[in-house]
């Protein structure tokens, strides 16, 4: 897990250390911790990109700073009645928000599978989290190229 930022590696470890039967409950705990949107974004839904692969509506905004190491800010919008989707977004926010662009771009594509949820969740739900990570990485690459 050397290409995974320390905070995200700790979250992965947290998931893999609990019994498989309790991992879904841990994901639901994360869903309750998804940060609220700042007012400057909450009033501008046109700034968000929808992750259509998610079974529930999920929208995200990625901001890459021009400062050294290009720290990245992640913002997610998902309804409270979509706890799995919110949980995935919260895991990514907790593990990647504030990290440098290069560190996030280096996160392996299979990181969602490392949480050990593949037997607890449908392949469609797992694909949604993989798509979230992919969108984040694509937006970072586009902003760095601009």
N, C-alpha and C positions, 0 to 999 in steps of 0.2 A: 504494500500500500504506500510505497514511497512517493508516488506521484499524486497522492491524495492529500490535500491540506490537513493539518493536524486536527482541526475541529471536526471536519467531516469524517476523518478516520476514527475519532472518538465516538461519533454517532453510529458508525458502522459497527464498531466494537460493542457499543451498548445494545444494539439489536441482536448481534450474534451471541451475546452472553446470556440473554434471557431465553427461557425455553421457547421453542418454536410456537407453542400454543399461545404464548403471551405477546408475541411480536406485533400482532394486529392491534392489541390494546395499546402498546407503546406507540404505534403509528397514530392511533386516535388521540393519544396524549399530545403528540406533536401537532395535530390538527388544531388543537385549542390554543396553541402558542404562535400561530401564524401572525406576524406583525400586521398591525393596521396600516393602511395606506396613508402616506402624508397627504395633507389637504391639497397640496399643489398637483397631485396626481389623481386623487379621488374624484375631483371634479372634471377630469379630462379622460374619459374612457377611450377616446380616439388615439391616445398615445400607446395603448396596450396592444400587444399581439396575442391573439387567441391560439392556444395549443389545441388544435382540433382533434388530436389523437386521444386526448383525455375524454373519458366517458362523461364527465361533468364539466360544466363551463369553467375554464381556467384561462386567465389572462396574465401576461407578465410584461414588465418593463425592465430593461437592462440599461444601466448608465455606467459608462466607462470614463473614469477621470483621466485628465491629461497629466496629472501629477506623476511623480516617480513610481514605477511599478504598476501604473495604471490600475489603482484600486477600483473594484466593481461594486456597484450597488444594485441589489435585486429587489424587485417589488412584485408581489403576486396578489391577484384578486380571484377569489373562489368563494362560492356561497357556503354558508355554515352547514347546509344540508348535503354537502359533498365532503364528508370527513376524510375519506381516503385521499382524494385529490388535494385537499388542504394539508393533510399530513405529509404527503410527498413534497409539496411546495415548502412547507415549514422545515423539513429536513434539509432541503437545498438552501433555503435562506439561512438557517442556523450554521450550516457547514461551509457556505461559500460567500455569503455577503461580506464585503469588505476586503476580500482576498484580491491579490493581483491578477490581472488578466491572464498572464502566462500560466499561473498556477491553476486557474480554472480550466483553461484550454488543455492542460495536461491531464485532467481527470479522465480516467478510462471510461469509455462508452458503457461498459457493463457495470458501472458503479451501482445502479439501482438493484441489480441482482445480488450484489454483495450484502444487502441488508437481510437476506435470508427470508424474504417474503414470497418467493415464487410459488410455494405450495399453499400459502394462505390466501393469495389473491389471484384473480384471473390473469391470463396473459395480456388481455386488453388493458387492464389497469397497470400492469408492469410496463407495457408499451407507452402508456401515458407519461410515466415518470422519465423513461428514457427519452421521450420526445421533449419534455421540459428541459432536460440537460442539454439536448441537442440544440434547442432554440436559444438557450442562454449562450452556448458556445458560438453559434452562428452570429448572434447579435454582437458579441464581443469582437469577433473577427471582422465583421463589417465596420464597426466603429473604429477599430484600430486601423483599418485600411483607408478610412475616409480622411 
